[in-house]
Amino acid sequence: MIAATQTATAPHISPAPAERRSIGLVVELAPDAHIRPAQLESQRGSTLAVYDGILGVTVGDDDYVLLPGDSVTLRAGARARAWNAGDDAARVIIERC
């Protein structure tokens, strides 16, 4: 018979550093409706991903038209505006990075 003996104490395992988590918000926009500026602003940046409809986005001097499956990432502090550029309701996921 083999006897087991404890020769050392159990190692201390430190918790993993907190992972950066994002927060997602689904916004439904009627035709010609805009996303409120406060929803676009983030200290870490944000991503707009179109789930349904057509989204117009202006970032600085650049204009974008996003279709379902398209996304645009806004840097922290970027001046941007976004609106439903289609004739039907649009659904957009706003993810804070």
N, C-alpha and C positions, 0 to 999 in steps of 0.2 A: 504494500500500500504506500502511495506517495502522499505525503502530507504537504499541504499548501501553506506557505507562510507569507505574510505580507512583509515585504522588504522596504517599501517606501510608501509614503502617503500618496494619495491620488493627486495627479497634477491639477493645478488651478487653470481653468480654461476661461480666458477673458471673452466677454461677449464681442461679437463682430462689430466693427464700427457701424453706426447707423447708415443705412443705405439712403441715397437720395430718392425720394419718392415723388411722383408727380400727382397732381390733382386734375381730374378731368371733369368738364362740365359740358353737358349737351345743351345747345341753344337752338330753338326753332324760330326761324325768322319768316314773317309774312313777306310777300313781295314788296320791294323797296325799303324794308326795315333795315336798320343798322344795328350792329353789335355795339353796345355801350362802351365808350372809351375805358371805363373802369374795368371792364371784363378783359380788355386786351393788355392792360398794363400789368407788368410783373417785374419784380426785382431780379428774377433769374431768367426771364424770357418765357415765351409761350409758343405753342404750336397750334395752328388752326388746321383742322382736318375736315374736309367736306364728306359728310355721310350721304346726303341727299340734296339735290338742287344745284344751283350755281351761285358761287360767292365771288363778289368783287372785292379786291383788297388793294389798298394803296399803302406803300411803305416808303416814306420819303418821297422821291420823285418817280418811283417805280410802281407800275400798275400791274396787277395780276388778275386773271380770271381762273377760278378753281372749279373743277368739276368733281363729281363723286370719285373718291379715291385719291384726290390731290390734297396736298398739304403745303403749308408755308410755315417756317419757323421765324419768329420775331425775336431779335436780340433784346436783352434787358434795356429798358429805356427807349426803345424804338418808337417813333411817332407813327402810328398806323391807324387806319380806319378800315372797316369791313362792312359790307352790306349784301343783302340778297339781290343778285343781279338777274334773277330769272322771273318768270311769270307764275311760278308755283312756290309753295313753301320750301325753305331750305333748312336742313339740319346740319349743324356744325359742332364738332367736338373741340373745345378749347382746353388744351392741356398745358398746365403750368409746369415748367421744367425745374 
